Amino acid sequence: MARSQRLMLQVPELPVISGQKAIKALVKLDFVVVRQKGSHVFLQRGHDTVTVPLHDPLKKGTLNSILKQANVPLEEFLKKL
């Protein structure tokens, strides 16, 4: 595969969203809000536990960490926004 073709196969970019919007998307993915401590909301689905800060906007690294904790692919998350 040529270099120019490889560059065209890109992963979707992380969106700039608030913590509240991320929580709504995770709830649509069957996560349940378990508790809140200060500005951090804890969600759970089975054995997956996720902590989401109520920041606006979430930093891209924070959102990436949330998706890893949740074991949710980016494409699936984007569909629920």
Secondary structure, 3 states (H helix, E strand, C coil): CCHHHHHHCCCCCCCCCCHHHHHHHHHHCCCEEEEEECCEEEEEECCEEEEEECCCCCCHHHHHHHHHHHCCCHHHHHHHC
